[in-house]
Amino acid sequence: MEVNSDKLNAFMGKMVTEMGAAMNASLVLLGDKLGLYRTLAAKGPMSSTELASATGTAERYVREWLSSQAASGYIEYDSASRKFSMLPEQAMALADQDSPVFLGAFPNVVASTFLDEPKITDAFKSGKGVGWNRRSECLFCGTARFFRTGYMHHLVQEWLPALDGVVDKLKRGAKVADVGCGHGVSTRLMAEAFPNSRFYGFDYHEGSIEAARK
């Protein structure tokens, strides 16, 4: 089989880039979990010592995390001051969970694909499905946080008004079933926006319902 070296090099470049992104997902996950992005966005520019002190983490690990994030273009580094910071655009994506473009929760979803791999592999062999309620817990948390920002900025403002007559009916008073409500983010947003209506959230993953009730 004849191999085209240009196509091979292009494909290898694509694969290396995607492998780097996959590895970086775990670093984004811990940066979100430990509040490293949020603290850096709020208080930066900061050195690794300052960020570690502010977040109660170990400086040696924070130093490596900061360097890798700067090399990936997720944060900024100033060689003169030897401090790290975040651009407004970076902060919107990684530090502000109320931002319309927040992505900090997505690595939770990525993590679940690896944790659930044994179940998916078995399903490939058996032909049976893997129910949503059988997935790893981080999938539910990540999904709720990932979609939350879209619901906050678009559900009541744009999506519901796009449905003929729905908003008027909700204003007057209606009974609404939010099927597959997950952690109840969409259910609560609609209930707060339309107090004359009654909203019921349903999900066959019991853990999600428990989280929604809290």
N, CA and C atoms as a LAMMPS dump frame, in Angstrom:
ITEM: TIMESTEP
0
ITEM: NUMBER OF ATOMS
642
ITEM: BOX BOUNDS ff ff ff
-5.0000000000000000e+02 5.0000000000000000e+02
-5.0000000000000000e+02 5.0000000000000000e+02
-5.0000000000000000e+02 5.0000000000000000e+02
ITEM: ATOMS id mol type element x y z
1 1 1 N 0.852 -1.198 0
2 1 2 C 0 0 0
3 1 3 C 0.883 1.243 0
4 2 1 N 0.628 2.11 -0.951
5 2 2 C 1.429 3.333 -1.074
6 2 3 C 0.908 4.401 -0.114
7 3 1 N 1.832 5.01 0.614
8 3 2 C 1.477 6.029 1.603
9 3 3 C 1.879 7.402 1.1
10 4 1 N 0.935 8.344 1.147
11 4 2 C 1.21 9.732 0.774
12 4 3 C 1.772 10.435 2.011
13 5 1 N 3.041 10.839 1.94
14 5 2 C 3.703 11.409 3.118
15 5 3 C 3.051 12.713 3.571
16 6 1 N 2.571 13.513 2.633
17 6 2 C 1.924 14.777 3.01
18 6 3 C 0.625 14.509 3.78
19 7 1 N -0.168 13.547 3.286
20 7 2 C -1.408 13.21 3.978
21 7 3 C -1.124 12.576 5.332
22 8 1 N -0.057 11.764 5.403
23 8 2 C 0.313 11.151 6.677
24 8 3 C 0.719 12.201 7.693
25 9 1 N 1.557 13.15 7.264
26 9 2 C 2.001 14.202 8.18
27 9 3 C 0.835 15.065 8.659
28 10 1 N -0.096 15.36 7.752
29 10 2 C -1.254 16.163 8.125
30 10 3 C -2.115 15.404 9.13
31 11 1 N -2.298 14.105 8.893
32 11 2 C -3.106 13.3 9.806
33 11 3 C -2.437 13.179 11.169
34 12 1 N -1.119 12.963 11.182
35 12 2 C -0.404 12.859 12.448
36 12 3 C -0.474 14.168 13.22
37 13 1 N -0.381 15.291 12.51
38 13 2 C -0.514 16.589 13.173
39 13 3 C -1.871 16.748 13.818
40 14 1 N -2.915 16.299 13.108
41 14 2 C -4.279 16.36 13.658
42 14 3 C -4.385 15.497 14.907
43 15 1 N -3.82 14.293 14.854
44 15 2 C -3.92 13.377 15.988
45 15 3 C -3.15 13.898 17.202
46 16 1 N -1.974 14.427 16.991
47 16 2 C -1.177 14.957 18.099
48 16 3 C -1.899 16.124 18.762
49 17 1 N -2.508 17.001 17.936
50 17 2 C -3.267 18.127 18.479
51 17 3 C -4.428 17.642 19.336
52 18 1 N -5.143 16.627 18.85
53 18 2 C -6.289 16.135 19.592
54 18 3 C -5.875 15.362 20.843
55 19 1 N -4.747 14.692 20.793
56 19 2 C -4.242 14.02 21.994
57 19 3 C -3.861 15.036 23.056
58 20 1 N -3.262 16.146 22.624
59 20 2 C -2.922 17.205 23.563
60 20 3 C -4.159 17.792 24.221
61 21 1 N -5.212 17.985 23.427
62 21 2 C -6.463 18.506 23.969
63 21 3 C -7.08 17.523 24.964
64 22 1 N -6.997 16.234 24.642
65 22 2 C -7.55 15.218 25.542
66 22 3 C -6.818 15.209 26.878
67 23 1 N -5.492 15.312 26.822
68 23 2 C -4.714 15.347 28.052
69 23 3 C -4.987 16.619 28.842
70 24 1 N -5.178 17.716 28.138
71 24 2 C -5.411 18.998 28.804
72 24 3 C -6.761 19.05 29.503
73 25 1 N -7.694 18.212 29.071
74 25 2 C -9.022 18.22 29.686
75 25 3 C -8.944 17.953 31.18
76 26 1 N -8.033 17.062 31.579
77 26 2 C -7.905 16.764 33.014
78 26 3 C -7.361 17.969 33.772
79 27 1 N -6.497 18.75 33.128
80 27 2 C -5.946 19.937 33.774
81 27 3 C -6.995 21.046 33.881
82 28 1 N -7.856 21.149 32.882
83 28 2 C -8.963 22.11 32.956
84 28 3 C -9.922 21.701 34.063
85 29 1 N -10.15 20.4 34.182
86 29 2 C -11.043 19.885 35.229
87 29 3 C -10.55 20.264 36.621
88 30 1 N -9.278 20.04 36.887
89 30 2 C -8.774 20.361 38.231
90 30 3 C -8.652 21.868 38.433
91 31 1 N -8.382 22.608 37.346
92 31 2 C -8.342 24.06 37.457
93 31 3 C -9.688 24.637 37.844
94 32 1 N -10.754 24.04 37.309
95 32 2 C -12.107 24.453 37.664
96 32 3 C -12.454 23.993 39.078
97 33 1 N -12.125 22.75 39.396
98 33 2 C -12.473 22.168 40.685
99 33 3 C -11.779 22.861 41.846
100 34 1 N -10.52 23.233 41.654
101 34 2 C -9.741 23.866 42.722
102 34 3 C -9.88 25.382 42.752
103 35 1 N -10.62 25.949 41.813
104 35 2 C -10.812 27.393 41.78
105 35 3 C -9.609 28.153 41.267
106 36 1 N -8.715 27.491 40.549
107 36 2 C -7.507 28.16 40.058
108 36 3 C -7.844 29.205 39.003
109 37 1 N -8.717 28.863 38.078
110 37 2 C -9.114 29.831 37.05
111 37 3 C -9.839 31.01 37.674
112 38 1 N -10.801 30.72 38.546
113 38 2 C -11.608 31.788 39.13
114 38 3 C -10.757 32.756 39.932
115 39 1 N -9.816 32.218 40.7
116 39 2 C -8.963 33.066 41.528
117 39 3 C -8.016 33.885 40.666
118 40 1 N -7.453 33.256 39.651
119 40 2 C -6.53 33.967 38.769
120 40 3 C -7.242 35.078 38.01
121 41 1 N -8.46 34.802 37.568
122 41 2 C -9.224 35.817 36.841
123 41 3 C -9.596 36.988 37.742
124 42 1 N -9.893 36.686 39.001
125 42 2 C -10.346 37.723 39.932
126 42 3 C -9.205 38.536 40.512
127 43 1 N -8.048 37.891 40.758
128 43 2 C -6.96 38.544 41.48
129 43 3 C -5.682 38.744 40.678
130 44 1 N -5.602 38.168 39.482
131 44 2 C -4.354 38.233 38.723
132 44 3 C -3.969 39.644 38.339
133 45 1 N -2.715 39.815 37.872
134 45 2 C -1.654 38.825 37.663
135 45 3 C -1.113 38.262 38.993
136 46 1 N -0.728 36.968 38.937
137 46 2 C -0.256 36.297 40.14
138 46 3 C 0.905 35.367 39.803
139 47 1 N 1.776 35.183 40.785
140 47 2 C 2.827 34.184 40.665
141 47 3 C 2.261 32.841 41.115
142 48 1 N 3.016 31.776 40.902
143 48 2 C 2.554 30.464 41.355
144 48 3 C 2.428 30.429 42.873
145 49 1 N 3.31 31.12 43.564
146 49 2 C 3.242 31.165 45.025
147 49 3 C 1.987 31.876 45.5
148 50 1 N 1.669 32.986 44.856
149 50 2 C 0.479 33.755 45.231
150 50 3 C -0.807 32.977 44.946
151 51 1 N -0.856 32.317 43.797
152 51 2 C -2.062 31.556 43.454
153 51 3 C -2.231 30.353 44.378
154 52 1 N -1.138 29.694 44.686
155 52 2 C -1.204 28.548 45.602
156 52 3 C -1.684 28.98 46.977
157 53 1 N -1.177 30.106 47.456
158 53 2 C -1.573 30.62 48.766
159 53 3 C -3.051 30.991 48.787
160 54 1 N -3.511 31.587 47.695
161 54 2 C -4.901 32.052 47.635
162 54 3 C -5.9 30.911 47.498
163 55 1 N -5.452 29.77 46.992
164 55 2 C -6.361 28.646 46.757
165 55 3 C -6.124 27.466 47.691
166 56 1 N -5.129 27.589 48.589
167 56 2 C -4.851 26.504 49.519
168 56 3 C -4.303 25.269 48.84
169 57 1 N -3.466 25.474 47.834
170 57 2 C -2.885 24.365 47.087
171 57 3 C -1.359 24.4 47.194
172 58 1 N -0.714 23.349 46.687
173 58 2 C 0.748 23.236 46.769
174 58 3 C 1.409 23.996 45.629
175 59 1 N 2.335 24.873 45.964
176 59 2 C 2.965 25.734 44.957
177 59 3 C 3.645 24.944 43.858
178 60 1 N 4.3 23.847 44.193
179 60 2 C 5.043 23.089 43.178
180 60 3 C 4.115 22.568 42.09
181 61 1 N 2.957 22.098 42.481
182 61 2 C 1.993 21.607 41.503
183 61 3 C 1.364 22.763 40.727
184 62 1 N 1.043 23.832 41.417
185 62 2 C 0.437 24.997 40.773
186 62 3 C 1.386 25.588 39.744
187 63 1 N 2.669 25.581 40.046
188 63 2 C 3.665 26.111 39.113
189 63 3 C 3.635 25.349 37.788
190 64 1 N 3.582 24.022 37.875
191 64 2 C 3.537 23.21 36.656
192 64 3 C 2.216 23.406 35.913
193 65 1 N 1.133 23.513 36.672
194 65 2 C -0.178 23.724 36.049
195 65 3 C -0.212 25.046 35.301
196 66 1 N 0.265 26.102 35.922
197 66 2 C 0.284 27.41 35.289
198 66 3 C 1.118 27.4 34.011
199 67 1 N 2.259 26.76 34.07
200 67 2 C 3.14 26.717 32.9
201 67 3 C 2.487 25.989 31.739
202 68 1 N 1.852 24.874 32.039
203 68 2 C 1.205 24.104 30.969
204 68 3 C 0.017 24.859 30.387
205 69 1 N -0.745 25.537 31.252
206 69 2 C -1.899 26.296 30.777
207 69 3 C -1.476 27.487 29.914
208 70 1 N -0.382 28.117 30.302
209 70 2 C 0.142 29.224 29.503
210 70 3 C 0.654 28.726 28.158
211 71 1 N 1.329 27.583 28.158
212 71 2 C 1.852 27.015 26.91
213 71 3 C 0.713 26.637 25.968
214 72 1 N -0.434 26.27 26.532
215 72 2 C -1.591 25.892 25.717
216 72 3 C -2.408 27.098 25.263
217 73 1 N -2.091 28.283 25.799
218 73 2 C -2.83 29.479 25.428
219 73 3 C -4.111 29.67 26.207
220 74 1 N -4.279 28.914 27.31
221 74 2 C -5.477 29.044 28.124
222 74 3 C -5.376 30.203 29.109
223 75 1 N -4.16 30.563 29.477
224 75 2 C -3.897 31.719 30.328
225 75 3 C -2.69 32.449 29.749
226 76 1 N -2.322 33.586 30.347
227 76 2 C -1.215 34.403 29.849
228 76 3 C -0.044 34.398 30.838
229 77 1 N 1.165 34.579 30.295
230 77 2 C 2.365 34.672 31.137
231 77 3 C 3.184 35.877 30.705
232 78 1 N 3.59 36.686 31.691
233 78 2 C 4.439 37.846 31.437
234 78 3 C 5.842 37.544 31.946
235 79 1 N 6.793 37.433 31.035
236 79 2 C 8.153 37.044 31.414
237 79 3 C 8.855 38.11 32.248
238 80 1 N 8.461 39.366 32.074
239 80 2 C 9.109 40.443 32.825
240 80 3 C 8.757 40.369 34.312
241 81 1 N 7.488 40.2 34.596
242 81 2 C 7.039 40.133 35.997
243 81 3 C 7.015 38.704 36.527
244 82 1 N 7.1 37.736 35.6
245 82 2 C 7.033 36.309 35.926
246 82 3 C 5.716 35.976 36.618
247 83 1 N 4.655 36.617 36.131
248 83 2 C 3.325 36.381 36.685
249 83 3 C 2.35 35.942 35.589
250 84 1 N 1.288 35.292 36.032
251 84 2 C 0.283 34.757 35.131
252 84 3 C -1.017 35.543 35.278
253 85 1 N -1.806 35.552 34.221
254 85 2 C -3.083 36.271 34.248
255 85 3 C -4.016 35.646 33.21
256 86 1 N -5.232 36.166 33.15
257 86 2 C -6.197 35.689 32.169
258 86 3 C -6.78 36.864 31.397
259 87 1 N -6.89 36.705 30.083
260 87 2 C -7.573 37.687 29.261
261 87 3 C -9.077 37.595 29.537
262 88 1 N -9.818 38.666 29.269
263 88 2 C -11.274 38.61 29.498
264 88 3 C -11.937 37.457 28.762
265 89 1 N -11.462 37.17 27.55
266 89 2 C -12.048 36.089 26.764
267 89 3 C -11.778 34.725 27.395
268 90 1 N -10.572 34.543 27.918
269 90 2 C -10.222 33.294 28.596
270 90 3 C -11.037 33.124 29.871
271 91 1 N -11.205 34.227 30.586
272 91 2 C -11.972 34.181 31.83
273 91 3 C -13.435 33.849 31.564
274 92 1 N -13.995 34.371 30.495
275 92 2 C -15.387 34.072 30.158
276 92 3 C -15.582 32.58 29.917
277 93 1 N -14.606 31.954 29.284
278 93 2 C -14.731 30.542 28.937
279 93 3 C -14.412 29.607 30.095
280 94 1 N -13.505 30.022 30.996
281 94 2 C -12.997 29.09 31.996
282 94 3 C -13.222 29.496 33.457
283 95 1 N -13.519 30.763 33.712
284 95 2 C -13.59 31.224 35.101
285 95 3 C -14.966 31.694 35.551
286 96 1 N -15.83 32.04 34.616
287 96 2 C -17.139 32.598 34.966
288 96 3 C -18.232 31.629 34.558
289 97 1 N -18.78 30.889 35.515
290 97 2 C -19.775 29.879 35.179
291 97 3 C -21.135 30.479 34.817
292 98 1 N -21.289 31.787 34.95
293 98 2 C -22.508 32.452 34.493
294 98 3 C -22.343 33.041 33.098
295 99 1 N -21.148 32.918 32.529
296 99 2 C -20.883 33.44 31.195
297 99 3 C -21.63 32.624 30.146
298 100 1 N -22.073 33.268 29.061
299 100 2 C -22.781 32.522 28.006
300 100 3 C -21.884 31.563 27.238
301 101 1 N -20.562 31.652 27.451
302 101 2 C -19.642 30.76 26.727
303 101 3 C -18.806 29.921 27.692
304 102 1 N -19.312 29.687 28.899
305 102 2 C -18.548 28.936 29.895
306 102 3 C -18.335 27.486 29.452
307 103 1 N -17.07 27.029 29.493
308 103 2 C -16.713 25.67 29.095
309 103 3 C -16.029 24.89 30.214
310 104 1 N -15.879 25.496 31.375
311 104 2 C -15.129 24.874 32.456
312 104 3 C -15.709 23.56 32.948
313 105 1 N -17.002 23.334 32.712
314 105 2 C -17.632 22.107 33.186
315 105 3 C -17.515 20.964 32.188
316 106 1 N -17.153 21.276 30.955
317 106 2 C -17.15 20.232 29.928
318 106 3 C -16.18 19.085 30.214
319 107 1 N -15.012 19.33 30.82
320 107 2 C -14.125 18.205 31.14
321 107 3 C -14.756 17.152 32.04
322 108 1 N -15.77 17.516 32.84
323 108 2 C -16.499 16.507 33.601
324 108 3 C -17.163 15.502 32.669
325 109 1 N -17.718 16.019 31.578
326 109 2 C -18.349 15.151 30.583
327 109 3 C -17.299 14.277 29.909
328 110 1 N -16.153 14.878 29.586
329 110 2 C -15.062 14.117 28.972
330 110 3 C -14.608 12.998 29.903
331 111 1 N -14.48 13.304 31.185
332 111 2 C -14.029 12.306 32.156
333 111 3 C -14.983 11.122 32.207
334 112 1 N -16.264 11.387 32.086
335 112 2 C -17.246 10.303 32.164
336 112 3 C -17.1 9.331 31.01
337 113 1 N -16.658 9.803 29.844
338 113 2 C -16.51 8.897 28.707
339 113 3 C -15.422 7.865 28.963
340 114 1 N -14.401 8.236 29.716
341 114 2 C -13.343 7.283 30.062
342 114 3 C -13.781 6.372 31.205
343 115 1 N -14.447 6.936 32.202
344 115 2 C -14.895 6.136 33.329
345 115 3 C -15.925 5.086 32.901
346 116 1 N -16.731 5.443 31.903
347 116 2 C -17.785 4.534 31.452
348 116 3 C -17.342 3.607 30.326
349 117 1 N -16.074 3.706 29.942
350 117 2 C -15.589 2.895 28.813
351 117 3 C -15.859 1.405 28.981
352 118 1 N -15.655 0.79 30.167
353 118 2 C -15.935 -0.647 30.293
354 118 3 C -17.39 -1 29.97
355 119 1 N -18.319 -0.159 30.389
356 119 2 C -19.728 -0.422 30.107
357 119 3 C -20.01 -0.313 28.612
358 120 1 N -19.408 0.688 27.975
359 120 2 C -19.617 0.888 26.539
360 120 3 C -18.996 -0.268 25.753
361 121 1 N -17.812 -0.722 26.18
362 121 2 C -17.155 -1.843 25.518
363 121 3 C -18.016 -3.096 25.599
364 122 1 N -18.599 -3.35 26.767
365 122 2 C -19.491 -4.499 26.925
366 122 3 C -20.715 -4.371 26.028
367 123 1 N -21.218 -3.145 25.883
368 123 2 C -22.392 -2.933 25.045
369 123 3 C -22.075 -3.221 23.58
370 124 1 N -20.86 -2.902 23.148
371 124 2 C -20.458 -3.205 21.777
372 124 3 C -20.477 -4.712 21.526
373 125 1 N -20.145 -5.479 22.552
374 125 2 C -20.102 -6.93 22.411
375 125 3 C -21.486 -7.553 22.504
376 126 1 N -22.311 -7.03 23.403
377 126 2 C -23.621 -7.628 23.653
378 126 3 C -24.72 -7.049 22.777
379 127 1 N -24.531 -5.824 22.323
380 127 2 C -25.572 -5.152 21.553
381 127 3 C -26.601 -4.477 22.426
382 128 1 N -26.46 -4.589 23.732
383 128 2 C -27.385 -3.951 24.655
384 128 3 C -27.007 -2.478 24.851
385 129 1 N -27.929 -1.717 25.38
386 129 2 C -27.673 -0.304 25.605
387 129 3 C -27.054 -0.031 26.966
388 130 1 N -26.611 1.202 27.136
389 130 2 C -26.126 1.671 28.442
390 130 3 C -27.016 2.845 28.836
391 131 1 N -27.897 2.61 29.784
392 131 2 C -28.86 3.639 30.161
393 131 3 C -28.197 4.89 30.719
394 132 1 N -28.848 6.001 30.479
395 132 2 C -28.35 7.277 31.009
396 132 3 C -28.163 7.195 32.517
397 133 1 N -29.062 6.478 33.181
398 133 2 C -29.003 6.364 34.639
399 133 3 C -27.867 5.466 35.109
400 134 1 N -27.149 4.818 34.193
401 134 2 C -26.036 3.952 34.555
402 134 3 C -24.682 4.623 34.311
403 135 1 N -24.71 5.853 33.889
404 135 2 C -23.452 6.538 33.591
405 135 3 C -22.807 7.064 34.868
406 136 1 N -21.547 7.492 34.751
407 136 2 C -20.804 8.002 35.907
408 136 3 C -21.391 9.32 36.389
409 137 1 N -21.284 9.556 37.681
410 137 2 C -21.895 10.739 38.29
411 137 3 C -21.38 12.033 37.68
412 138 1 N -20.109 12.06 37.285
413 138 2 C -19.553 13.305 36.746
414 138 3 C -20.234 13.725 35.451
415 139 1 N -20.85 12.766 34.737
416 139 2 C -21.575 13.121 33.523
417 139 3 C -22.775 13.997 33.853
418 140 1 N -23.501 13.659 34.898
419 140 2 C -24.707 14.411 35.259
420 140 3 C -24.349 15.812 35.759
421 141 1 N -23.325 15.888 36.603
422 141 2 C -22.894 17.197 37.112
423 141 3 C -22.372 18.069 35.98
424 142 1 N -21.526 17.472 35.129
425 142 2 C -20.95 18.227 34.023
426 142 3 C -21.995 18.692 33.035
427 143 1 N -22.951 17.82 32.73
428 143 2 C -24.013 18.178 31.793
429 143 3 C -24.856 19.323 32.334
430 144 1 N -25.197 19.24 33.614
431 144 2 C -26.012 20.296 34.228
432 144 3 C -25.3 21.641 34.181
433 145 1 N -24.024 21.656 34.534
434 145 2 C -23.271 22.917 34.541
435 145 3 C -22.989 23.422 33.131
436 146 1 N -22.739 22.491 32.216
437 146 2 C -22.423 22.882 30.84
438 146 3 C -23.622 23.534 30.151
439 147 1 N -24.811 22.941 30.323
440 147 2 C -26.003 23.48 29.668
441 147 3 C -26.645 24.619 30.455
442 148 1 N -26.296 24.74 31.725
443 148 2 C -26.89 25.772 32.579
444 148 3 C -26.74 27.167 31.972
445 149 1 N -25.56 27.47 31.464
446 149 2 C -25.322 28.818 30.948
447 149 3 C -26.174 29.098 29.717
448 150 1 N -26.376 28.091 28.866
449 150 2 C -27.243 28.284 27.71
450 150 3 C -28.679 28.518 28.116
451 151 1 N -29.149 27.741 29.099
452 151 2 C -30.5 27.942 29.606
453 151 3 C -30.664 29.34 30.198
454 152 1 N -29.661 29.764 30.969
455 152 2 C -29.728 31.076 31.624
456 152 3 C -29.882 32.213 30.623
457 153 1 N -29.177 32.109 29.507
458 153 2 C -29.12 33.226 28.565
459 153 3 C -30.081 33.102 27.385
460 154 1 N -30.698 31.927 27.196
461 154 2 C -31.5 31.755 25.986
462 154 3 C -32.886 31.143 26.194
463 155 1 N -33.067 30.32 27.225
464 155 2 C -34.319 29.57 27.364
465 155 3 C -35.539 30.479 27.43
466 156 1 N -35.565 31.355 28.432
467 156 2 C -36.715 32.247 28.612
468 156 3 C -36.675 33.409 27.617
469 157 1 N -35.469 33.869 27.296
470 157 2 C -35.309 35.047 26.449
471 157 3 C -35.58 34.774 24.968
472 158 1 N -35.205 33.565 24.475
473 158 2 C -35.286 33.316 23.036
474 158 3 C -36.036 32.034 22.666
475 159 1 N -35.713 30.921 23.347
476 159 2 C -36.237 29.63 22.9
477 159 3 C -37.735 29.494 23.118
478 160 1 N -38.213 29.847 24.301
479 160 2 C -39.652 29.753 24.548
480 160 3 C -40.447 30.744 23.689
481 161 1 N -39.984 31.995 23.518
482 161 2 C -40.713 32.916 22.64
483 161 3 C -40.783 32.458 21.184
484 162 1 N -39.879 31.561 20.786
485 162 2 C -39.9 31.057 19.41
486 162 3 C -41.034 30.067 19.174
487 163 1 N -41.673 29.605 20.249
488 163 2 C -42.792 28.671 20.147
489 163 3 C -44.112 29.454 20.173
490 164 1 N -44.919 29.294 19.169
491 164 2 C -46.15 30.067 19.035
492 164 3 C -47.079 29.885 20.237
493 165 1 N -47.396 30.993 20.88
494 165 2 C -48.384 31.016 21.946
495 165 3 C -47.954 30.464 23.282
496 166 1 N -46.751 29.919 23.372
497 166 2 C -46.334 29.255 24.607
498 166 3 C -46.124 30.256 25.742
499 167 1 N -45.446 31.342 25.469
500 167 2 C -45.155 32.314 26.523
501 167 3 C -46.444 32.891 27.098
502 168 1 N -47.404 33.23 26.224
503 168 2 C -48.677 33.771 26.702
504 168 3 C -49.389 32.765 27.608
505 169 1 N -49.348 31.504 27.225
506 169 2 C -49.994 30.473 28.028
507 169 3 C -49.313 30.325 29.372
508 170 1 N -47.981 30.391 29.383
509 170 2 C -47.239 30.271 30.632
510 170 3 C -47.491 31.463 31.544
511 171 1 N -47.664 32.628 30.964
512 171 2 C -47.957 33.812 31.762
513 171 3 C -49.331 33.705 32.417
514 172 1 N -50.292 33.15 31.689
515 172 2 C -51.643 33.006 32.236
516 172 3 C -51.684 31.931 33.313
517 173 1 N -50.94 30.849 33.097
518 173 2 C -50.939 29.739 34.042
519 173 3 C -51.133 28.418 33.33
520 174 1 N -50.165 27.516 33.483
521 174 2 C -50.24 26.214 32.828
522 174 3 C -49.523 25.173 33.669
523 175 1 N -49.79 23.916 33.366
524 175 2 C -49.048 22.822 33.966
525 175 3 C -48.021 22.34 32.944
526 176 1 N -46.766 22.264 33.377
527 176 2 C -45.677 21.946 32.452
528 176 3 C -44.885 20.748 32.951
529 177 1 N -44.633 19.797 32.063
530 177 2 C -43.777 18.66 32.371
531 177 3 C -42.434 18.868 31.69
532 178 1 N -41.381 18.963 32.477
533 178 2 C -40.022 19.078 31.949
534 178 3 C -39.424 17.673 32.004
535 179 1 N -39.53 16.947 30.908
536 179 2 C -39.119 15.538 30.863
537 179 3 C -37.627 15.439 30.559
538 180 1 N -36.916 14.698 31.413
539 180 2 C -35.466 14.638 31.289
540 180 3 C -34.839 15.906 31.851
541 181 1 N -35.312 16.317 33.026
542 181 2 C -34.925 17.619 33.596
543 181 3 C -33.524 17.635 34.189
544 182 1 N -32.907 16.449 34.37
545 182 2 C -31.574 16.417 34.968
546 182 3 C -31.57 17.023 36.361
547 183 1 N -30.658 17.957 36.586
548 183 2 C -30.551 18.618 37.886
549 183 3 C -31.578 19.733 38.064
550 184 1 N -32.494 19.875 37.126
551 184 2 C -33.603 20.813 37.29
552 184 3 C -33.284 22.26 36.967
553 185 1 N -32.196 22.514 36.27
554 185 2 C -31.826 23.904 35.954
555 185 3 C -32.894 24.562 35.091
556 186 1 N -33.294 23.899 34.021
557 186 2 C -34.297 24.475 33.125
558 186 3 C -35.648 24.596 33.82
559 187 1 N -35.986 23.608 34.645
560 187 2 C -37.266 23.629 35.353
561 187 3 C -37.375 24.841 36.261
562 188 1 N -36.325 25.084 37.011
563 188 2 C -36.342 26.198 37.965
564 188 3 C -36.348 27.548 37.252
565 189 1 N -35.585 27.672 36.189
566 189 2 C -35.547 28.937 35.461
567 189 3 C -36.925 29.29 34.912
568 190 1 N -37.613 28.302 34.377
569 190 2 C -38.956 28.565 33.845
570 190 3 C -39.941 28.868 34.96
571 191 1 N -39.812 28.141 36.071
572 191 2 C -40.719 28.369 37.194
573 191 3 C -40.552 29.771 37.77
574 192 1 N -39.32 30.243 37.827
575 192 2 C -39.066 31.59 38.339
576 192 3 C -39.583 32.658 37.381
577 193 1 N -39.516 32.368 36.073
578 193 2 C -39.943 33.348 35.076
579 193 3 C -41.463 33.412 34.931
580 194 1 N -42.136 32.29 35.234
581 194 2 C -43.595 32.236 35.047
582 194 3 C -44.261 31.714 36.326
583 195 1 N -44.411 32.59 37.318
584 195 2 C -44.933 32.167 38.629
585 195 3 C -46.377 31.695 38.606
586 196 1 N -47.128 32.02 37.564
587 196 2 C -48.517 31.577 37.493
588 196 3 C -48.647 30.13 37.003
589 197 1 N -47.563 29.59 36.512
590 197 2 C -47.579 28.218 36.019
591 197 3 C -46.946 27.274 37.033
592 198 1 N -47.256 25.997 36.864
593 198 2 C -46.717 24.965 37.752
594 198 3 C -45.838 24.028 36.92
595 199 1 N -44.582 23.874 37.36
596 199 2 C -43.621 23.089 36.588
597 199 3 C -43.24 21.818 37.345
598 200 1 N -43.229 20.707 36.618
599 200 2 C -42.87 19.407 37.188
600 200 3 C -41.679 18.844 36.411
601 201 1 N -40.612 18.533 37.139
602 201 2 C -39.432 17.964 36.503
603 201 3 C -39.398 16.454 36.667
604 202 1 N -39.118 15.75 35.581
605 202 2 C -39.053 14.293 35.596
606 202 3 C -37.707 13.821 35.036
607 203 1 N -37.102 12.862 35.715
608 203 2 C -35.881 12.258 35.2
609 203 3 C -35.743 10.863 35.808
610 204 1 N -35.375 9.871 35.006
611 204 2 C -35.303 8.516 35.552
612 204 3 C -33.965 8.209 36.197
613 205 1 N -33.09 9.223 36.286
614 205 2 C -31.869 9.079 37.081
615 205 3 C -32.155 9.669 38.46
616 206 1 N -32.264 8.816 39.45
617 206 2 C -32.677 9.259 40.784
618 206 3 C -31.702 10.264 41.386
619 207 1 N -30.393 10.088 41.117
620 207 2 C -29.409 11.022 41.656
621 207 3 C -29.607 12.434 41.166
622 208 1 N -30.036 12.579 39.903
623 208 2 C -30.29 13.905 39.356
624 208 3 C -31.478 14.558 40.04
625 209 1 N -32.516 13.783 40.302
626 209 2 C -33.687 14.316 40.988
627 209 3 C -33.324 14.755 42.398
628 210 1 N -32.499 13.957 43.078
629 210 2 C -32.061 14.332 44.423
630 210 3 C -31.274 15.643 44.383
631 211 1 N -30.395 15.77 43.393
632 211 2 C -29.616 17.01 43.262
633 211 3 C -30.521 18.195 42.965
634 212 1 N -31.528 17.966 42.13
635 212 2 C -32.465 19.035 41.782
636 212 3 C -33.251 19.499 43.011
637 213 1 N -33.645 18.559 43.84
638 213 2 C -34.407 18.906 45.043
639 213 3 C -33.566 19.73 46.015
640 214 1 N -32.267 19.43 46.085
641 214 2 C -31.394 20.212 46.967
642 214 3 C -31.249 21.643 46.478
